[in-house]
Amino acid sequence: MSLKAKLALLLIVIVGVTAAVSALTAHWFSNALLGWLLIVGAALLPVLWLASRVMRPIQQMLRALAGTVASYREGDFSLSLVADRNDELGELMTAHNELAAALREQRAHLVQRELLLDTVMQNSPVALVLVDANDRIAYANISARHLLSEGRSLQGSKFKDALTRAPVALRGAADTLGDSLFSAELEGVEETFHLSQRSFILQGRTFRLYLLKHLTRELSRQEVSTWKKLIRVLSHELNNSLGPLSSLAHSGAEIARRGDHASLPAVFSAIAERAAHLHQFVSGYATFAKLPAPRPASVQWAQFAADLQGQHSFTLASPLPGLPGWFDRVQVEQALINLLKNAHEAGGTPAEVELSVVCAGGDQRIEVRDRGSGMSQTVLAQALLPFYSTKRSGTGLGLALAREIAEAHGGRIQLANREGGGLTVALDFPWSQETADAKVPA
């Protein structure tokens, strides 16, 4: 029987008993007021007993629910209710027990995931340190403990105090707000590290995460791979030039032996041409390897664009800025000459090669655009790497040199395919403080 039916039956019984007692009282007593007083007095105790009997299981269930909710608030999901009723209260207790079982299962899965995550982080070769807003270390894995405290626990200690035992280069890198690459001597060996740091909010609290990665082995492998690639490129180019030179020298000696001096100028001209090509090739590598630090200065855009036009033709995509630029003119001109040369060799028409210069918000952006075939995603991902080239006679240094020049200026280079075909190569440089001040009217 449902709780609603039980309460309805109880009310019917009370009304029936009251009506019967009222009829008997009216029959026995002529005084109606006295009869009603007797009825109320006689029915009060049974009504109170019945109300207590009805409310007792409800009160017990409410106390049990309050206890289990308090346990859940403390993170204990082991309690459950005895559902021995077949009414609505029994259904409520059954649903409550099902909720408790679901919470226990989720808690078990969460604990397993936390254990897995902690195991992964503790055994990671990357040193991980989590610092709260009060500079207290909330978490540090095994690598971090070995690096900062000789394996001892760091939790709860001041991060600055832990850094006092670290190499000077690490302390300097930790003081910066961005990522950094530095070298430090550990146990008499020069090691290279990458420090990454990020701030985030967790459960309403601010934390800062420091990730310190050991890069010595990876850089060594990359360095060996780069040297192997360089040796292959140099060997290929040198063989392509030295082979014909050797053949031409042999032919010249044979012609001189036969006395055919009229053919010697052509042989010497071919030797000079191959030697010039080889000299140009080696000079390109020397320029990339010995790029000096940039010396930024004020540059007038009109004269700069005119000098570039004398090297490779292009169309201005927009009017040049009125305010001067701020960069090393020789280096940026060399980068743009390479980019314009690539644009003319991309397959589009020369008239579609464009140059765009935009100066705004403290930044200067120079774009070279073409309408060639563009680049695939694979080529885009590797185009800026030194010695990477898709051309048969390419050295793979044009874009790499442009990247080196852009980064030396504190900027960057970006490559993107154009809608409708072609490629856009953008050089972004920061404007100088003097130029930024010149934009503000006096």
C-alpha positions in Angstrom: 0.0 0.0 0.0 1.3 3.4 -0.9 1.9 6.2 1.6 -0.9 8.2 0.1 -3.3 5.3 0.5 -2.2 4.7 4.1 -2.8 8.4 5.0 -6.2 8.4 3.3 -7.2 5.2 5.2 -6.1 6.7 8.5 -8.2 9.8 7.9 -11.2 7.7 7.0 -10.9 5.7 10.2 -10.6 8.9 12.3 -13.6 10.5 10.6 -15.6 7.4 11.0 -14.8 6.9 14.7 -15.4 10.6 15.3 -18.8 10.4 13.6 -19.7 7.3 15.7 -18.7 8.8 18.9 -20.5 12.0 18.1 -23.7 10.1 17.4 -23.4 8.2 20.7 -22.7 11.3 22.6 -25.6 13.2 21.1 -27.8 10.2 22.1 -26.6 10.0 25.7 -26.2 13.7 26.5 -28.6 16.5 25.8 -25.9 19.1 26.2 -24.1 19.5 22.8 -21.1 21.5 24.2 -20.4 18.8 26.8 -20.7 16.2 24.1 -18.1 17.9 21.9 -15.7 18.3 24.8 -16.0 14.6 25.6 -15.4 13.8 21.9 -12.3 16.0 21.7 -10.9 14.6 25.0 -11.5 11.0 24.0 -10.0 11.4 20.5 -6.9 13.5 21.4 -4.8 10.7 22.7 -5.6 8.2 19.8 -4.9 10.9 17.2 -1.6 11.8 18.8 -0.6 8.2 18.9 -1.6 7.6 15.3 0.3 10.7 14.2 3.4 9.6 16.0 3.1 6.1 14.5 2.8 7.6 11.0 5.6 10.1 11.4 8.1 7.7 13.1 9.4 6.0 9.9 9.5 9.4 8.1 11.5 10.9 10.9 13.9 7.9 11.0 14.4 8.1 7.3 15.1 11.9 7.4 17.7 11.4 10.2 19.3 8.6 8.1 19.3 10.8 5.0 20.9 13.6 7.0 23.6 11.3 8.3 24.4 9.8 4.9 24.5 13.3 3.2 26.9 14.4 6.0 29.1 11.4 5.2 29.0 12.1 1.5 30.1 15.7 2.2 33.1 14.3 4.0 33.9 12.1 1.1 32.7 8.8 2.6 30.3 7.0 0.3 30.2 3.7 2.1 26.9 4.2 4.0 23.5 3.1 2.6 19.9 2.8 3.9 17.9 -0.3 4.7 15.1 -0.2 2.2 12.5 -2.4 3.9 9.3 -0.5 2.8 7.2 -0.9 -0.3 5.8 2.6 -0.5 7.2 5.9 -1.7 9.6 6.1 1.2 11.1 2.7 0.2 11.5 4.0 -3.4 13.3 7.1 -2.1 15.7 5.0 0.0 16.3 2.6 -2.9 17.1 5.6 -5.2 19.4 7.0 -2.5 21.3 3.7 -2.2 21.7 3.6 -6.0 23.1 7.1 -5.9 25.6 6.1 -3.2 26.6 3.1 -5.3 27.2 5.3 -8.3 29.2 7.8 -6.2 31.3 4.9 -4.8 32.0 3.6 -8.3 32.9 7.1 -9.6 35.2 7.6 -6.6 36.9 4.3 -7.2 37.5 5.2 -10.9 38.7 8.7 -9.9 41.2 7.2 -7.4 42.5 4.8 -10.0 43.0 7.6 -12.5 44.7 9.7 -9.8 47.0 6.9 -9.0 47.8 6.4 -12.7 48.4 10.1 -13.2 50.6 10.3 -10.2 52.6 7.3 -11.3 53.1 8.8 -14.7 54.1 12.2 -13.4 56.4 10.7 -10.6 58.2 8.6 -13.1 58.4 11.2 -15.9 61.9 12.4 -16.9 60.4 15.9 -17.0 60.9 17.7 -13.6 57.5 19.0 -12.5 56.9 21.6 -9.8 53.5 23.0 -8.8 53.7 26.2 -6.8 50.7 28.0 -5.1 50.1 31.8 -4.8 52.1 31.9 -1.6 55.2 30.4 -3.3 54.7 27.1 -1.5 55.4 23.9 -3.4 52.2 21.9 -3.7 53.6 19.1 -5.8 57.0 17.9 -7.0 57.8 14.7 -8.8 60.9 12.5 -8.4 62.9 14.3 -11.1 62.2 17.7 -9.5 63.2 16.4 -6.1 66.5 15.0 -7.4 67.3 18.2 -9.2 66.3 20.6 -6.4 66.7 18.8 -3.1 68.8 15.6 -3.6 65.7 13.4 -3.6 64.1 14.9 -0.4 60.5 15.9 -0.3 59.7 19.5 -1.4 56.0 19.7 -0.6 55.2 22.7 1.6 58.6 24.3 1.3 59.2 27.7 -0.4 60.0 27.5 -4.1 62.6 30.3 -3.8 64.4 28.4 -1.1 64.5 25.3 -3.3 65.9 27.3 -6.1 68.9 28.4 -3.9 70.3 24.9 -4.3 69.7 24.9 -8.1 72.1 26.1 -10.8 72.3 29.8 -11.3 71.0 29.5 -14.9 67.9 27.7 -13.6 67.2 30.5 -11.1 67.5 33.1 -13.8 65.2 31.1 -16.1 62.6 30.7 -13.3 62.5 34.5 -12.8 61.3 35.0 -16.3 57.6 34.7 -17.2 58.0 32.8 -20.4 59.6 29.7 -21.7 63.4 29.6 -21.9 66.3 27.4 -23.0 69.5 27.4 -20.9 72.6 25.3 -20.1 73.9 24.4 -16.6 76.7 22.3 -15.3 75.6 19.2 -13.4 78.2 16.9 -11.9 80.9 18.4 -14.1 78.9 17.9 -17.3 77.3 20.8 -19.3 73.6 20.0 -19.7 70.9 21.8 -21.7 67.4 22.3 -20.3 64.1 23.8 -21.4 61.9 25.5 -18.8 58.2 26.0 -19.4 56.0 27.7 -16.9 52.2 28.4 -16.9 49.7 29.9 -14.5 46.2 28.6 -14.0 43.4 28.5 -11.5 42.4 25.3 -9.8 39.4 25.2 -7.3 39.5 28.9 -7.0 43.3 29.0 -6.2 46.1 30.3 -8.4 49.0 27.9 -9.2 52.1 28.1 -11.3 53.4 25.0 -13.1 57.1 24.7 -13.9 58.1 22.0 -16.4 61.9 21.4 -16.7 62.9 19.1 -19.6 66.4 17.7 -20.1 67.3 18.3 -23.7 70.9 17.3 -23.9 70.4 13.9 -25.4 67.7 15.1 -27.8 69.8 18.0 -28.9 72.8 15.8 -29.4 70.8 13.5 -31.6 69.4 16.4 -33.6 72.9 17.9 -33.9 74.3 14.7 -35.3 71.4 14.4 -37.7 71.9 18.0 -38.8 75.6 17.4 -39.4 74.9 14.3 -41.4 72.4 16.2 -43.5 74.9 19.1 -44.0 77.6 16.7 -45.0 75.3 15.0 -47.5 74.3 18.3 -49.0 77.9 19.6 -49.1 79.2 16.3 -50.6 76.5 16.3 -53.2 77.1 19.9 -54.3 80.9 19.6 -54.2 80.8 16.4 -56.2 78.5 18.1 -58.7 81.1 20.9 -59.1 84.4 19.1 -58.6 83.5 16.3 -61.1 82.9 18.7 -64.0 86.0 20.7 -63.0 88.2 17.6 -63.0 86.8 16.6 -66.4 87.3 20.2 -67.8 90.8 20.3 -66.5 91.6 17.0 -68.1 90.0 18.2 -71.4 92.0 21.4 -71.2 95.3 19.5 -70.7 94.5 17.2 -73.7 93.6 20.2 -75.9 96.8 22.0 -74.9 98.8 18.8 -75.6 97.3 18.7 -79.1 98.1 22.4 -79.7 94.4 23.4 -80.2 94.7 26.7 -78.4 91.6 28.1 -79.9 89.4 25.8 -77.8 91.1 26.6 -74.5 89.1 29.9 -73.7 85.9 27.9 -73.7 87.3 25.3 -71.4 88.6 28.0 -69.0 85.3 29.8 -69.1 83.4 26.7 -68.1 85.9 26.1 -65.3 85.4 29.7 -64.1 81.6 29.3 -64.2 81.7 26.1 -62.1 84.1 27.7 -59.7 81.9 30.8 -59.3 78.9 28.6 -58.7 80.8 26.7 -56.0 82.0 29.9 -54.5 78.5 31.2 -54.3 77.3 28.0 -52.8 79.9 28.0 -50.0 79.4 31.8 -49.4 75.7 31.1 -48.8 76.5 28.6 -46.0 79.1 31.0 -44.6 76.6 33.8 -44.5 74.1 31.6 -42.6 76.7 30.4 -40.1 78.2 33.8 -39.4 75.1 36.0 -39.3 76.1 39.0 -37.1 73.8 40.5 -34.5 71.4 43.0 -36.2 72.0 46.7 -35.9 68.5 48.2 -36.2 68.2 51.8 -37.5 65.5 54.0 -39.0 64.7 52.9 -42.6 62.6 54.9 -45.1 60.2 52.5 -46.8 60.1 54.2 -50.2 63.8 54.0 -50.7 64.0 50.5 -49.3 61.3 49.3 -51.7 63.0 51.0 -54.6 66.3 49.2 -53.8 64.4 45.9 -53.7 62.8 46.6 -57.1 66.3 46.8 -58.5 66.9 43.2 -57.4 63.5 41.5 -58.2 60.3 43.1 -59.5 57.1 43.1 -57.5 53.8 45.0 -57.1 53.0 47.0 -54.0 49.8 45.5 -52.5 49.1 48.7 -50.5 50.6 52.1 -50.0 53.8 52.2 -47.9 53.6 53.5 -44.4 54.5 57.1 -43.9 56.5 56.5 -40.7 60.0 54.8 -41.1 60.7 51.2 -40.3 63.2 50.1 -37.6 65.5 47.1 -38.5 68.9 46.1 -39.8 68.5 47.2 -43.4 71.2 44.9 -44.9 69.9 41.8 -43.2 66.2 42.3 -43.9 67.0 43.3 -47.5 68.9 40.0 -47.9 66.0 38.1 -46.4 63.5 39.8 -48.7 65.7 39.2 -51.8 65.6 35.5 -51.0 61.8 35.6 -50.5 61.2 37.5 -53.7 63.5 35.1 -55.6 61.5 32.2 -54.3 58.2 34.0 -55.2 59.4 34.4 -58.8 60.4 30.7 -59.0 57.1 29.5 -57.5 55.5 29.1 -60.9 53.2 32.2 -61.0 53.6 35.2 -63.3 56.1 37.9 -62.2 53.3 40.5 -62.2 51.5 38.5 -59.5 54.4 38.8 -57.0 53.3 41.3 -54.4 55.0 43.1 -51.4 52.9 44.4 -48.5 54.1 46.5 -45.6 51.9 47.2 -42.6 53.0 49.1 -39.4 50.5 49.1 -36.6 50.3 48.6 -32.8 54.1 48.6 -32.3 54.7 45.9 -34.9 55.9 46.0 -38.5 54.9 43.3 -40.9 56.3 42.7 -44.4 54.6 40.1 -46.6 55.8 38.6 -49.9 53.0 37.0 -51.9 52.9 34.9 -55.1 50.4 33.0 -57.1 52.4 29.8 -57.6 51.5 26.3 -56.5 51.8 26.9 -52.8 53.1 24.3 -50.4 51.7 21.0 -49.0 51.3 20.6 -45.3 54.4 18.4 -45.1 56.5 21.0 -46.9 55.1 23.9 -44.8 56.1 22.0 -41.6 59.7 21.6 -42.8 60.3 24.6 -45.1 62.0 26.7 -42.4 64.5 23.9 -41.5 68.1 24.5 -42.7 69.2 22.5 -45.7 65.6 21.5 -46.6 64.7 22.3 -50.2 62.2 21.0 -52.8 64.3 22.4 -55.7 66.9 20.3 -57.5 69.5 23.0 -57.2 68.3 24.5 -53.9 70.5 24.8 -50.9 67.7 25.0 -48.3 69.1 28.2 -46.8 66.9 31.0 -48.2 63.9 30.5 -45.8 66.2 29.4 -43.0 68.2 32.6 -43.3 65.0 34.7 -43.4 63.9 32.9 -40.2 67.3 33.5 -38.5 67.1 37.2 -39.4 63.5 37.6 -38.2 64.2 35.9 -34.9 67.4 37.9 -34.4 65.2 41.0 -34.6 62.9 39.6 -31.9 60.3 38.7 -34.5 59.2 35.7 -36.5 58.4 34.3 -40.0 55.1 32.8 -41.0 54.2 30.8 -44.1 50.6 30.3 -45.3 48.9 29.1 -48.5 46.8 31.8 -50.1 43.1 31.3 -51.1 43.0 30.9 -54.8 46.6 29.5 -55.0 50.0 30.8 -54.0 52.0 31.4 -50.8 52.3 34.3 -48.4 55.5 34.6 -46.4 55.3 37.2 -43.6 58.1 38.7 -41.5 57.0 40.3 -38.2 59.3 42.7 -36.4 58.7 44.8 -33.3 58.8 48.5 -33.8 61.4 50.5 -31.8 60.3 52.7 -28.9 61.4 55.8 -30.8 59.2 55.0 -33.7 56.3 54.1 -31.4 56.6 57.5 -29.7 56.7 59.2 -33.2 53.2 57.8 -33.8 51.8 59.8 -30.9 51.0 63.5 -31.8 53.0 66.0 -29.7 
